[in-house]
């Protein structure tokens, strides 16, 4: 079978950010939009957590927000169907998961194939899952970092867009390593989104190629 190719669209894009917590990556992406680095608008900030601090920030910044209560849906797929519907209503081009603490159903991943990004605080494919900064320290790795990747059905395993590396120091705690990694997250996530809407991300199989600017 021929390898599937995807090229990101060159346009002024419409982004939905999905978050469950403090939303510092959301802020980094929004800041890059405000300074003109990213050619896009955030058309929706979505959450599964009613009092997520990131939602509050979004309101303060005058962005549209939406909270859907997971308890009101019979299963994860029904919940995701509603989320997809809301995204479609707003003609969303790219969904940025930014600390969204729910695993997307295969249905959601298929509906927005190559149009969902995630940021992960480790060098994938090492340390998928949760509490990965602590896992990196406990394992004794000398380097860790952050990964921006497209979301595929297998959690944390979609095509890698950008990575940043940081050293793991001998006296690191989960907090100090997380802070060092977070700084890098705030650089590479906006950068990946910028490349996306410059039409420069080409996905071939599981590899992502960054095209020259034309
Ligand atoms: C970040 O560490 C990110 O890598 C992970 O969740 C955390 C979200 O932080 N997916 P924030 O809400 O963006 O501040």
Boltz pocket constraint, residues with backbone or C-beta under 6 A from the ligand:
constraints:
  - pocket:
      binder: B
      contacts: [[A, 19], [A, 21], [A, 22], [A, 23], [A, 24], [A, 25], [A, 26], [A, 54], [A, 97], [A, 98], [A, 99], [A, 100], [A, 119], [A, 120], [A, 121], [A, 182], [A, 185]]
      max_distance: 6.0
